[in-house]
Amino acid sequence: MNKSWFNYYKNHNSVALSNILLHWPYLLNMLLINHKKILEIGCGPADHSVFLSSVSPRTQISLLDYDKNIINSLRSRLSNKISKFYVCDITSKKNVDRLKFKKNEFDLIYSQGLMEHFDKKDFQTIIKNFLPYSKKVLISIPAENYPNRDFGNELLRNKKKLTEIMKTIKNIKFKIYKYFPDIGVRTKIIKIRKEKIGFFNAIYLILFGSLHYLIEVDRSN
């Protein structure tokens, strides 16, 4: 990725309600369990963590991103809502270890719109790097039928490919399933127009189709 993520997000100053509604399946997943400490990795503008901090103010939420400019901007705006801020290359075990997290420090580590930017090896490495610090990891990513490449180098994978990646990671149990219902109507309309999908198939896509996967990872020891 040659462009700066900070520049991509620099005009993003408020939480978009549409973004919250789109990702309600995994946000609800987090809210239904009383997590005391949460870490979002590859947080970007951190819309979902800001939302979680508003509806669950007792939860200690920390943010981590590779781009120090993003973290500095978030720190200046969100220090009253977010517990801690970290800058780290999540593909480097050495860098993650330098953060000196305690074992099981977090009840949940999660990401949204992050893991599709990494190849198979880095995808596995990132999960392995953070497993010591939480027994549960939650990953939201666009599915193989997602119509856009929003920014960067998205690698859109189907469930079979995701399963192949996950099953080689030791000492975990995992589930992969699509959002349902997926209410991202705007993105579905983009797909319908781009692929010239017929009327009845378009209606089916809008009502029942899904453009996102949720991966639940539980450490087994």
Order of alpha helices (4+ residues) and beta strands (2+ residues): alpha-alpha-alpha-beta-alpha-beta-alpha-beta-alpha-beta-alpha-beta-alpha-beta-alpha-alpha-beta
